[in-house]
Amino acid sequence: MSTPIDPRGPRFGAAITATLLALDVYLGLDASTLGAAHVLLGVITVGFLWGALRGPANHPYGYLFKTLVRPRLAAPKELEDSAAPQFAQLVGLLVAGTGFVLGIFGFSAGIPLAAAAAFIAAFLNAAFDYCLGCQIYLGLKRARVIRWKV
Amino acid sequence: MPAEFRLNLVFGLIALAAGLGLFWRNRTGRAKAIDRGEIVDLNRLQATKAGLPVTAFGKRVTFLQFSSETCSTCKQTARLLEELEQTAEDVLHVEVDITNRLDLAKKFHVIQTPTTLVLDHTGRVTSRIGGAPKQSTIDQQLGSFAI
């Protein structure tokens, strides 16, 4: 499923996600705040799940962007297809979700590690317009990790 | 873990991500010259342009762009090269979605999209551009084919 969207929307969302993930790494590095880090990573994971299933335009951050940010910006030069950011959300879901599940099974180092890995991707997306769908989708497909169509 | 040490780790992570981003931005969209590149087989490529099969190369240069379905920068690249084709004579832009042409992805060793092959008038690969081409890269490529 793909719809044309303002390309700055997903980057705005990635900036929020990156901030939350950085906070999560900080919390996850100390035993006293590990529980909070686990809960926050769960919340972030649900956010990724939402984006992966319903697309960035129907995500709460997409709604925030539409109502608060976009009215203050000039019109975008061009629209982009939602397939690329939706794929990135799916990758985020897998990484953050893995950390969350590892935490449940007592491997608590998995929480800050997964948060750090997801942070790098979200930060690159927000700050450098790095597109995971451009960089790794084809590679995964060639390695037969992906068999489905977006 | 002491709060200060944790903060330093988080700042280190941010610095690492920023470094990766700068490294990536510096490398992406640059042309790499290919010595004795192969000649692209149009029959095997099965490319279409405006609904019609592509049967000839550009008289001066062809930009063969490989795209995929989850690629946002592919469209920007396509627009850039289409505009170039309109203004520069003897330049051809061909775009192939290789999401379902993994045979081509394998043959041309494509892992990221867009990947653009620069072909001379015989269809021989002379350069390869990984990522969205910078304007300077395109100008430089065009210059190398000046008649």
Chai-1 contact restraints between the chains, C-beta under 6 A:
chainA,res_idxA,chainB,res_idxB,connection_type,confidence,min_distance_angstrom,max_distance_angstrom,comment,restraint_id
A,A22,B,V10,contact,1.0,0.0,6.0,A-B,restraint_1
A,V25,B,V10,contact,1.0,0.0,6.0,A-B,restraint_2
A,Y26,B,R6,contact,1.0,0.0,6.0,A-B,restraint_3
A,Y26,B,V10,contact,1.0,0.0,6.0,A-B,restraint_4
A,L29,B,M1,contact,1.0,0.0,6.0,A-B,restraint_5
A,L29,B,R6,contact,1.0,0.0,6.0,A-B,restraint_6
A,D30,B,M1,contact,1.0,0.0,6.0,A-B,restraint_7
A,E80,B,S72,contact,1.0,0.0,6.0,A-B,restraint_8
A,A83,B,E69,contact,1.0,0.0,6.0,A-B,restraint_9
A,A83,B,T70,contact,1.0,0.0,6.0,A-B,restraint_10
A,A84,B,T70,contact,1.0,0.0,6.0,A-B,restraint_11
A,A84,B,S72,contact,1.0,0.0,6.0,A-B,restraint_12
A,F87,B,T70,contact,1.0,0.0,6.0,A-B,restraint_13
A,A116,B,L13,contact,1.0,0.0,6.0,A-B,restraint_14
A,I120,B,A17,contact,1.0,0.0,6.0,A-B,restraint_15
A,F123,B,A17,contact,1.0,0.0,6.0,A-B,restraint_16
A,L124,B,G21,contact,1.0,0.0,6.0,A-B,restraint_17
A,A127,B,G21,contact,1.0,0.0,6.0,A-B,restraint_18
A,F128,B,G21,contact,1.0,0.0,6.0,A-B,restraint_19
A,F128,B,R25,contact,1.0,0.0,6.0,A-B,restraint_20
A,C131,B,S72,contact,1.0,0.0,6.0,A-B,restraint_21
A,C131,B,T73,contact,1.0,0.0,6.0,A-B,restraint_22
A,G133,B,T70,contact,1.0,0.0,6.0,A-B,restraint_23
A,G133,B,C71,contact,1.0,0.0,6.0,A-B,restraint_24
A,C134,B,C71,contact,1.0,0.0,6.0,A-B,restraint_25
A,C134,B,T73,contact,1.0,0.0,6.0,A-B,restraint_26
A,C134,B,T113,contact,1.0,0.0,6.0,A-B,restraint_27
A,Q135,B,Q112,contact,1.0,0.0,6.0,A-B,restraint_28
A,Y137,B,S68,contact,1.0,0.0,6.0,A-B,restraint_29
A,Y137,B,T70,contact,1.0,0.0,6.0,A-B,restraint_30
A,L138,B,S68,contact,1.0,0.0,6.0,A-B,restraint_31
A,L138,B,I111,contact,1.0,0.0,6.0,A-B,restraint_32
A,L138,B,T113,contact,1.0,0.0,6.0,A-B,restraint_33
A,G139,B,I111,contact,1.0,0.0,6.0,A-B,restraint_34
A,R142,B,L102,contact,1.0,0.0,6.0,A-B,restraint_35
A,R142,B,A105,contact,1.0,0.0,6.0,A-B,restraint_36
A,V150,B,E69,contact,1.0,0.0,6.0,A-B,restraint_37
A,V150,B,T70,contact,1.0,0.0,6.0,A-B,restraint_38
